[in-house]
Amino acid sequence: MASEMSLEEFKTALEERRQRVYRYLRAGDYARYFRPSHVCDAVFSYLDHGGKGLRPGILFFACGA
């Protein structure tokens, strides 16, 4: 059974997982798959704007990661 965490602990854990996803996406050689170049720019600028980390975070939590 999972232990309870405070809202602040949840926010911290969620941010840690968000950063793991962002590091993974930035470290890969994914940019070469996005053509034309303005599509590539749009995809990677999405990462620079932050947010949208709840869904991947919930997936991490559900898997116990």
Secondary structure, DSSP 8 states (H G I E B T S, - for coil): ------HHHHHHHHHHHHHHHHHHHHHSSGGGGS-SHHHHHHHHHHHHT----HHHHHHHHHHT-
